[in-house]
Amino acid sequence: MNPEANASTTRREFLKTSTAAVVAGAAIGPFVLAGPARAADSRPLKVGLIGCGGRGTGAASQALHADSNVALTAMGDVFEDRLKKSLDSLSNNKEIGEKVQVEPDHCVVGLDAYHKVINSGVDVVLLTSPPGFRPEHLKAAVAAGKHVFCEKPMATDSPGVRSVLETVAKAREKKLAVVAGFCWRYDSPRREFYKRILDGAIGDVRAIYATYLTSPVKPMPPANTRAAGVTDVEWQLRNWYNFVWLSGDGLVEQACHSIDKIAWALRDAPPLKAVASGGRVNPNHEGNIFDHIDVFYEYPDGVRAFMAQRQIPGCYSETSDYVLGATGTGTIKGRLGPVIEGKERWSHTGEKSDMYQIEHDELFASIRKGEPINNGVRMAHSTLMAIMGRMAAYTGAEVTWEQALNSKEVLVPEKLDWNMPLPIVPMAVPGKTKLA
């Protein structure tokens, strides 16, 4: 599972491809208005789901709502119980149940389930397994000529990001859709907010402060709750959020949404470098992720971005974005409507949108129209920004964009076997853990 590294990739090359992708139109404006696709091309589209947890089940539901002639025909997961729960939930949904057409031989379980789903005759695959697997799954899907919905983040280490960049370039050559699960890019109020910001409503952006202060997502159970016969691989997959190779840490797996919005406000240009602080306050049993990280990104011309991430129970909670411009400010407080205070005051007063549904509406509409959306470069960019912040926090070092992009640190095991020993890597110690 070790993606081929392309150590020769440079900041200039990345900026070139990133700028081209933004100009192509995927960064800000909607592809179509929200709603089911109704294009002339009405051929049946078969969907395969890889990763049947809660997010995967939701993505499958949204895919089936997005188009009038689509069916879910294959499902895969490493755990049979999760697959069955997801299948039952989708099949019993009154709105889409008739579109769930998964035969028993297309319900596949195991570490190689993704291969079987991809090769089952589907047209579109939904990649919603833990992000450590994302580069390999994406590579296999595009190699097989499939359109893809790819949940965030897209990797947990730099070699994975480089693999994703290579894969999305191939997807563009093949005219395949790659829609990213950075869902806020598909939220109508935020689309209007960032359009106004980028059009100069608050002047040049000088700084951004983003918060992702929440409770723990999936607390690690005590080691003594591990049942007899449960292998290292199964134990870590069952508790995937708590292991860096699988989740990337809370900064990468959760706060990447806020980091993606930082990138959005700064036209998806990579930062020059980052420093960070972080650690773990509460015991995590066998897990090895931090429970708080603050990252400080530096951009050209003195522009700064600050990312505060914490997942500790009993603390103040907030997930907001504060954009500071030369002539005003833009604020998004949690899920409230965005507000701009500049030469003119603006606040969003329109209807709320279902950004999760719009992702899929626009994905399928683009396939029908023969103009597939490819979010690939910016989704890799935002993922790497998060990894860069984690690297800075784990090591205590200043990390440049080039160091992050070309890092040789491989977190994901090259080959996984259900019964292999998989020792848990000790938690990083800033100042002692080295930058690779």
N, C-alpha and C positions, 0 to 999 in steps of 0.2 A: 504493500500500500504506500510505497514511497514514491511520490510523483517525481518525474525527472525535473531536475533543477535547471534553470537557465540563468546562470550566474552573470552572464554578460548583459542582462537587461539593465538599462540605466534610467536615471530619473528623466533624462531628456526624451528617451523613447517612450517612457510611460506617460509623460505629459503630452506627447504628440498624439498617442492613441486615445488618451483620456479626453483631450480637447476635441478630437474628431467625433468621439461618441456623443459628447454634449451637443455639438453642432448638429448632429444627426437628429436631435429632437427628443431624446428619451428623458432628459434630465428634469424638465419642468412641466411642459404642457401635456394634457391628456391625449391619448391616441384617438379615442372616440368618447362620446358621452357614455356615462354609466348605463348599463342595461344589457340584456341578452343580445348576442350577435345575431344579425338577421341579414347576412350577406348572400349574394347569389350562389356562392359555392356552398352547397348544403350537404356535401358528402359526410357520411358518418365518421366521427372521430372517436377513437378508442383511447381511454386514459388508463395509465398504470400508476399505482401509488406505492412508493418505496419509503417505508417508515410509517407505522400505523398508530402512533401516539395521538395525543389530543390535537396537536397542530396539523398532523397529517390528515386526520379525520376531518378537521375543519377545511383544509385545503381541498380535499376531495369533494366535499359538499359544495364549496364555492365553484369548483370546476364544473360540476354537474348542473349548477344553476346558471352558468355563464353562457350556455349555448343550447339551442333547441334540438340538436342532433348529435349528442355526445353520450357515451356510456362508459362506466367504470368496468373494465374487463379483467384486471389483474391487480393483485395486492401482495406485497412482500414485507416481512419483518423478521428480525432475529428471534422474536418470541411469539409463539402460537397464541398465547392468551391475549396479547395486545391486538394481533390481527383479528381474532374472533370478535373481540369487543368492538373494534372499529367497524367490521363488516356488519355486525348486528345493528349498530347505531345507524349506519348509512342505509341499510336495507329497510329499517323501520321508519325512516323519515318519509312522511306522507307526500312531501313535495318532490322528492327525487328518488324514492325507493325503486320505482320501475326502471330507472336508469342504472341501477346496480345489477350488473349482469356478469358476476364473477363466478365462473365454474369452479368446482372443487380443485381441479388440477391447475388452476391459475391462482390458488391461494398458496403461496410458497413461503417456507420458513427456513431460516438459517443465515449464515454469514455470506452465502452466495446468492441470497434471494434476489438481490438487485439485478443480477445478470439474467435470471429467469424472467423477471417482470419485463425488463427491457427487450428481451428476445421473444416475447409472447405475442407479438403482432400489434402492439399498441402504437399510437401515433404521438401521444403526449405523455411525458412522465413527470410526476410530482416528487421532488426530492426533499424529504422531510425527516430523514434519519439524523442522529446526532452529527454535528458539523465536522467532526474529525473524519467522517466518511465522505463528505461532500465532494472533494476533488476527484476521488476515484469514481464515484457514482456519476458525476457530471461528465467526466471523460468518456465513460462507457456509453452513456446516453447519446452524446453527440457523435461518437464514432459509429453508433448504430443508426444515425440519421433521425433522431427523435427531437421534437420540440420539448422544452423544459420549463417547468416552474421550479425555481431553486431557492429554498428557504435560506434565510440569513443565519449566521455568517457563512461564508463560503469556504472557510478553511480554519484550522487552528494553528498553523505554522506557516512560515514563509515559503518553504518548498511547495506547500499546498496552494498558496496564492499564485505562485509562478505557474503551477500546473493549470489552475483555473484560467489564468490569462492566455495560455496557449490554447486551451479548449474553447474559450469564447471566440478567439480569432478564427478557429476552425468552424465554429457554428455560424459565424458571419459569412464565411466562404460558402458554406452549404445552404445559406438562407434558412437557418433554423432559429426559432424564437428561443431566447433565454430571458425569462422574466424573473427578477429578483424579489425576495421576500422582505425587502426594506419597504414595509407597507406604507410608511408616512409619505413616501413619494407619490402615492396614489390617493392621498387624502385631499379632497377638493379645497377645504379651507387653507391647508398648508401649501398647496400648489399656488393659490392666489397670493398668499403671504410672501412666499419666496420669490415669486415672479416680481412682485412690487419691490422687494428688497434688491433684487438683481437689476431692476430697472432704475434704481437710484432713489427710492423713497426716503431713505435715511442717509443718503450720501455714501461715500466709501465705507465699507465695513471695516472697523478698526479692531474689534474684539468680540468674542462670543463666550458666554458662560452657559454650560449645559449641565443639568443635574439628572442623575438617575439614582435616587436615594429610596430604597425599598427594603422590604423584608426578604429573607432567603427564599429562593424559588423552590429548590428541592433539597431540604436538609439531608445530610448524610446520616444514615442510621448507624447505631453502634455496631462495632465489629462482632459483638457476641450475638447479634440477631441474624448473622449469616448462617443459613441452614447447612447441615452436613451435606456434602456432595456438590455444593455450589462452587464452580470453578472460579479462578481469578477473573477470567474473561466475562463470565456471566455476571459476577458480582459488580464489576465495573460498568458493564453495559446497563444493568438494572439501575445503577446510580450514576449515570453518565455525566450529569451536570457537575458533579464534584471532582471530576478528573480533568486535568488540563488538556490531555491529548484528545479527549472527546468533546469538551465544551469550549475550551480556549480560555476559561475563567469567566466570571460574571461580567467583566468589562467587555469581553469579546462576544459573549453569547447574548447578553441582554442590553448593555449600554451601547452596543454597536448601533442601535437605532439613533441614539443621540449623536454619536460620532458621525453617522451618515448625514444628519441634518447640519452638523458643522460643515461637512464637506459641501453640502448643497449650497449653503450661504456663501461659501468661498469658491464657487464655480468649479468644484471638484478638483481643484489644484492641490497636489500633495503638500504637506508641511515640510519645512526644511529639517526640523529635528524635534525631539521631545525629551522632557525629563518627567519623572513621576515619583510619587511616594505611595506606599501601600503596605499591607500586611494582613494578619488575621488576628482578630480579637477573641473570637469564640472558638473553642475546640471543634475540630471537624472530623474527629475519629480517624478514618483512614484516607479521607480526601486530601487533595493537595492544591486547592485554589484559595486565593485571598478572599477576604470578605469586604475589603475596601481598597480602592485605588483612586488617586487624583492624578490627572495627567495635564501637563502644560505644553501645548504645541506652539511652536514658533514658525511664522510665515515670513515671506519677504516684506520689506517696508515696515517692519515693526509690528505687524498684525499678530495678535495672540488669540489662542483658543484654550479654554479651560474646561476640563471634563471632570466632574465630581461623581464618583460611583461608590455606592455603599449598599451592602445587603446584610444588615444587622437588625435583629428584632428589637422592638421597643424604642426605636429612634424616630426622629422626624422624617417624614416621607415627602418626596417631591420629585416629579419628573418634568422639568421645565426647560425652556430655551430663552436666553436673553441675548439679543443681537444688538451691539452698540455700534452706531454709525457716526460719521462726521457731523451729521445734521439732525440726528434723531435716534430713536430706539425701536426695536421690534421685540415683542414679548409673546411667548406662548406658555401659558400656565397650565401644565398638565394637559387634560383633554378639553380644556376650555377653548373658545374661539380665539384666534390670534389677533393681536392689536399692534398697530404701528402708530408711534407718536413722532411726527416729523413736521415738515412745513404744513402738512395736512394730516389730520387724524383719520385713521381707518381702522375699522374692526369688521370681522366677518359676521355677516348677519344672515347668510343664506342657510339652506337646509344642510344638515349633517349628512355625510356620506359614509358608506360602508367601504372603507379602503381595502379590506380583505377581499370583498367581492369585486371591486373595480379592478384589482390586479388581474383577476381571472377573466373578467369581461374583456379587458383590453388585450390580454394574451390571446384569447380565442378569436377576437375580432381581427387581430393582426394576422393570424394564421389564415383566416378566411379570405382576407384581402390580398394575401400573397406578399405582405410587407411586414415580415415578422419583427417584433420588438427584440432588441438585444441590449440588455442592461449590463452586459458582462464587465466592461472595463470599470465603470463606476462602482459596481458591487464588489469587485476585487480591491479597488482603491479604498473603500470604506472599511472593508475587512482588514486590510493591511494597516490602516491607521489605528484600529483597535489593537491588533497584535503588537504594533510598534509601542503603544502605550503600556501594554502588559510587559513587554521586554524591558522597558525602562524601569517599571516598578519592581519587577522581579530581580533585576541586577543592580539597581541604583545608579546605572550609567546613563549618560546622555546618548540618545540613539538617533542617528540621522536616518533620513528616508532611504538612502542607499544602503545603509547597514541593515535596515529592516527588510528591504526588498531582496537583498542578496544573502541574508542569513542562511547558514547551513544547518541550523538546529532543526532536527526532525523529531517531532513528538509522536507521530502516529506509527505504530509498529508496521514493519514492512509486510509481514505475513501474520495473519491471525488464525489460530486454531482454537477450537472451543476448549480443549483440555490443556493448552500450553500454560506453563507458569508465566505470570505477568506481574512481576514485582511493582509495587507502587513507588513511583519516583518521589523522594522526599520533597516537601514544600520548599520553594525558593527562599533564599535569605539575602536580602539586598546587601550589597557590599561584599558578599562571598560568592554568590552565584555569578558565573561568568557569562558575558555576552558572546554568543557563538556566531 
